Amino acid sequence: MPEENQTSATVYSVDGSIARITLNRPEKRNALNDEVIAGLKSNLRSAAADQAVRVVVIAGAGKDFCSGADLSALQKIAQATIAENAADARSMMELFTLMRELPLPVIAAVHGRALAGGCGLASAADLVLAAESARFGYPEVKIGFVPAMVMAILKRNISEKQAFELITRGREITARRAYEIGLVNQVFADGTFEAEVQAYVGTFAEMSRSAVALSKTLLYQIDGLAFRDAIETGADVNVIARLSEDCKQGIAKFLKR
């Protein structure tokens, strides 16, 4: 039976090797606020601490994945001091950084709309799975705002020109278009979305936790390094992987075939 821990903002559950974080504000289209962001951070840390967990899935309750900041959050931004706005921005920055540094694959399962901060949340995941009818977008420029922190992610996910178009035109794009430009990994039919996500995510149960963690860390660590530095870093990780218990057991099992 899956273990479940529910707060007013998020629901965290573990079923075997899969940890699932569900944004739990369907009446607000799962809009982000301080409580949601705090819940996500707490849930991600719980998943990392659980040695049985192999993968984390972030999804949304109700009709949408996440519509971005809610009205109260926008009002807070408009009335806050520089220091308060800086603290608020850093909180979101810490969430994106935590997702990238987590020693587990983080998968966004997107149905409905993923807009503004919600699109940023999906983009910050290691993998994005989308329902056919899902839509993505960064409409911040329409209210004079900037999707600032997500640019560090977009520049690493899609081409510069595609990123420029997304953040300056503020228009929604379809799941298929998001797939074409590299923002989404897989698009599944609406009717089979949950089953397809479960099957996709389930494959991580068969993988070595340590090998996946090392692979994720190395992939992001070499970003921006010169070729020689990157390949030398890879050699170091190669040695670490060889000495791991998972690798020793894996080789032994392979040789017995």
C-alpha positions in Angstrom: 0.0 0.0 0.0 1.3 3.5 -0.8 2.3 5.7 2.1 0.7 9.1 2.0 1.4 12.4 3.7 -1.1 15.2 2.9 -0.9 18.9 3.7 -3.3 21.6 2.5 -0.9 22.5 -0.4 0.7 19.3 -1.5 0.1 15.6 -1.2 3.2 13.3 -0.9 2.9 9.6 -1.3 5.3 6.7 -1.9 4.3 3.6 -3.8 7.2 1.2 -4.0 10.1 3.0 -5.6 8.0 5.9 -6.9 7.5 9.1 -4.8 4.6 11.3 -6.0 4.1 15.0 -5.2 0.7 16.3 -6.1 0.0 20.1 -6.1 -3.2 20.2 -4.1 -5.0 23.5 -4.9 -7.3 22.4 -7.7 -9.7 25.2 -6.9 -6.9 27.7 -7.7 -5.6 25.7 -10.7 -2.7 24.7 -8.4 -1.3 28.2 -8.3 2.0 28.6 -6.6 2.2 30.3 -3.2 4.6 30.1 -0.2 2.9 27.0 1.2 3.1 25.1 -2.1 6.7 26.0 -2.6 7.5 25.0 1.0 5.6 21.7 0.5 7.5 20.9 -2.6 10.9 21.5 -1.0 9.9 19.3 2.0 8.5 16.6 -0.2 11.6 16.5 -2.4 13.9 16.2 0.6 11.7 13.4 2.0 12.1 11.5 -1.3 15.9 12.0 -1.3 16.1 10.6 2.2 14.1 7.5 1.4 16.6 4.9 0.0 13.7 2.9 -1.5 12.7 5.7 -3.8 14.1 5.7 -7.3 12.1 8.5 -9.0 9.9 11.5 -8.1 6.8 12.5 -10.0 5.3 16.0 -9.7 1.7 16.3 -10.8 -1.3 18.6 -10.3 -4.7 17.8 -8.8 -7.8 18.8 -10.8 -7.8 20.1 -14.4 -4.4 21.8 -14.5 -0.8 21.1 -13.6 -0.1 24.6 -12.3 -1.2 28.1 -13.5 1.7 30.0 -11.9 1.4 32.5 -9.0 -2.0 33.1 -7.5 -3.6 36.6 -7.1 -2.5 36.9 -3.4 1.1 36.2 -4.5 0.9 38.8 -7.2 -0.5 41.3 -4.7 2.3 40.5 -2.3 4.8 41.2 -5.1 3.2 44.5 -5.9 3.3 45.7 -2.3 6.5 44.1 -1.1 9.8 45.9 -0.3 13.0 45.1 -2.2 14.2 42.8 0.6 10.8 41.0 0.7 10.8 40.5 -3.0 14.4 39.3 -2.9 13.6 36.7 -0.2 10.5 35.6 -2.3 12.6 35.2 -5.4 15.3 33.3 -3.6 12.7 30.8 -2.3 11.7 29.9 -5.8 15.4 29.8 -6.8 16.1 27.3 -4.0 13.3 25.1 -5.3 14.7 25.0 -8.8 18.2 24.4 -7.4 16.9 21.6 -5.2 15.2 19.8 -8.1 18.4 20.0 -10.1 20.7 18.8 -7.3 18.3 16.0 -6.0 20.0 12.6 -6.5 16.9 11.3 -8.1 15.2 11.9 -11.5 12.4 14.4 -11.1 9.6 14.0 -13.6 6.8 16.6 -14.3 3.6 14.9 -15.4 1.7 17.8 -17.0 -2.0 17.8 -17.9 -4.0 20.9 -18.5 -2.1 24.2 -18.3 1.5 24.8 -17.1 1.9 28.5 -17.2 4.3 31.1 -15.8 5.8 29.7 -12.6 4.0 26.4 -13.3 5.8 26.2 -16.7 9.0 27.0 -14.8 8.3 24.2 -12.4 7.8 21.7 -15.2 10.9 23.0 -17.1 13.0 22.6 -13.9 12.2 18.9 -13.8 14.7 16.5 -15.4 12.0 15.0 -17.6 8.6 16.3 -18.7 5.7 14.1 -19.8 2.7 15.8 -21.2 -0.9 14.9 -22.0 -1.9 15.7 -25.6 -4.2 18.5 -24.6 -1.6 20.1 -22.2 -0.5 23.7 -22.8 2.7 25.5 -21.8 3.6 29.2 -21.6 5.4 32.1 -20.0 2.9 35.0 -20.1 4.8 37.1 -17.5 5.7 39.9 -20.0 2.0 40.7 -20.4 2.0 42.1 -16.9 5.5 43.7 -17.0 7.1 40.8 -15.2 10.1 38.6 -16.3 10.4 34.8 -16.1 13.9 35.5 -14.9 15.2 32.4 -13.1 13.7 30.0 -15.6 16.0 31.5 -18.3 18.9 29.6 -16.8 16.9 26.4 -17.3 15.5 27.3 -20.8 18.9 28.1 -22.1 20.0 24.6 -21.2 16.8 22.9 -22.5 16.0 24.5 -25.9 17.6 26.8 -28.5 18.2 30.4 -27.7 15.8 31.6 -30.4 13.0 29.2 -29.2 13.6 30.5 -25.6 13.5 34.1 -26.8 10.1 33.5 -28.5 8.6 31.8 -25.5 9.6 34.5 -23.0 8.9 37.6 -25.1 5.7 36.8 -26.9 4.0 35.4 -23.8 1.8 32.9 -25.8 0.7 29.4 -24.9 2.0 26.5 -27.0 0.6 23.0 -27.4 2.2 19.9 -25.9 3.2 18.8 -29.4 4.9 22.1 -30.1 6.7 21.9 -26.7 7.9 18.4 -27.7 9.1 19.7 -31.1 11.3 22.4 -29.4 12.7 20.1 -26.7 10.7 21.4 -23.7 8.8 18.1 -23.4 10.2 14.5 -23.5 7.1 12.6 -24.3 3.5 13.3 -25.3 0.8 10.8 -24.4 -2.9 10.6 -25.4 -5.2 12.2 -22.8 -7.2 8.9 -22.4 -4.1 6.9 -21.5 -2.0 9.6 -19.9 -2.0 8.2 -16.3 -1.2 4.7 -17.4 1.5 5.8 -19.8 3.1 8.0 -17.1 3.0 5.0 -14.7 4.7 2.7 -17.2 7.3 5.3 -18.1 8.1 6.1 -14.5 8.1 2.4 -13.5 11.2 1.7 -15.6 13.3 3.6 -13.0 12.5 0.9 -10.5 14.9 -1.4 -12.5 17.8 1.1 -12.4 20.6 1.5 -10.0 19.9 4.4 -7.6 23.5 5.3 -7.3 24.2 5.0 -11.1 21.3 7.3 -11.9 22.3 9.8 -9.2 25.9 9.9 -10.5 24.7 10.2 -14.1 22.4 13.1 -13.2 25.0 14.9 -11.2 27.7 14.5 -14.0 25.4 15.6 -16.8 24.6 18.9 -15.0 28.1 19.3 -13.6 29.9 19.3 -17.0 27.6 22.0 -18.3 29.8 25.0 -19.2 33.0 23.1 -18.7 35.7 23.0 -21.5 35.9 19.6 -23.2 39.0 18.4 -21.4 37.7 19.4 -18.0 34.4 17.7 -18.8 35.9 14.5 -19.9 38.3 14.4 -16.9 35.4 14.9 -14.6 33.7 12.0 -16.4 36.8 9.9 -15.8 36.6 10.6 -12.1 32.9 9.6 -12.0 33.7 6.5 -14.0 36.1 5.4 -11.2 33.5 6.2 -8.5 30.8 4.2 -10.3 33.2 1.2 -10.7 33.7 1.1 -6.9 30.0 1.2 -6.1 28.2 -1.8 -4.7 25.5 -1.6 -7.4 28.2 -1.8 -10.1 29.9 -4.7 -8.5 26.7 -6.6 -8.2 25.5 -5.7 -11.7 28.8 -6.9 -13.3 28.6 -10.2 -11.3 25.0 -10.7 -12.4 25.9 -10.0 -16.0 28.8 -12.4 -16.0 26.6 -15.2 -14.6 24.3 -15.1 -17.7 
